[in-house]
Amino acid sequence: MEFHFSALLNALVFAILGVIFLVLSLLMWDKLTPFDLWKEIIEEHNTALAIVVGLTALGISIIIAAAVH
């Protein structure tokens, strides 16, 4: 089996870009909502909102993975 440094570098670049897109999309979603997501989740202990944010992050991650693949 031959090691290809370029393949490793490509995977690393795509992984970093995927994480950046995920963070940017969650920040954009936070700005579009009329309330502060993180304040609601952390201070108000809004479990339902935490589940929605987690599932949204999962959905965005699947979309990014499909686009990269």
C-alpha positions in Angstrom: 0.0 0.0 0.0 1.4 3.3 -1.1 1.1 6.5 1.1 -0.1 9.6 -0.8 0.6 12.8 1.1 -1.6 14.8 -1.3 -4.6 12.6 -0.4 -4.0 13.2 3.3 -3.6 17.0 2.7 -6.9 17.0 0.6 -8.8 15.2 3.4 -7.4 17.7 6.0 -8.4 20.7 3.9 -11.9 19.4 3.3 -12.3 18.5 7.0 -11.3 22.0 8.0 -13.6 23.6 5.4 -16.5 21.5 6.5 -16.0 22.6 10.1 -15.8 26.2 9.1 -19.0 25.9 7.0 -20.8 24.2 9.9 -19.8 26.9 12.4 -20.7 29.7 9.9 -24.1 28.2 9.3 -24.8 27.8 13.0 -23.7 31.4 13.6 -25.9 32.6 10.8 -28.9 30.7 12.2 -28.2 32.2 15.6 -28.3 35.7 14.0 -31.5 35.0 12.1 -33.5 33.9 15.2 -35.2 36.6 17.3 -33.6 35.3 20.5 -30.1 34.3 21.6 -29.9 30.5 21.0 -27.0 30.0 23.4 -28.6 32.0 26.2 -31.8 30.0 25.9 -29.9 26.7 25.9 -27.4 27.5 28.7 -29.1 29.9 31.0 -32.8 29.0 30.5 -32.1 25.2 30.2 -34.3 25.0 27.1 -33.9 21.3 26.3 -36.2 21.3 23.3 -34.2 24.1 21.6 -30.9 22.2 22.4 -32.3 19.2 20.6 -33.4 21.3 17.6 -29.9 22.9 17.4 -28.2 19.5 17.7 -30.3 18.0 14.9 -29.8 21.1 12.7 -26.1 20.7 13.2 -26.3 17.1 12.3 -28.4 17.9 9.2 -26.0 20.6 8.0 -23.1 18.2 8.6 -24.7 15.6 6.4 -25.2 18.1 3.6 -21.6 19.3 3.9 -20.3 15.7 3.9 -22.4 14.9 0.8 -21.1 18.0 -1.0 -17.5 17.2 -0.2 -17.8 13.6 -1.1 
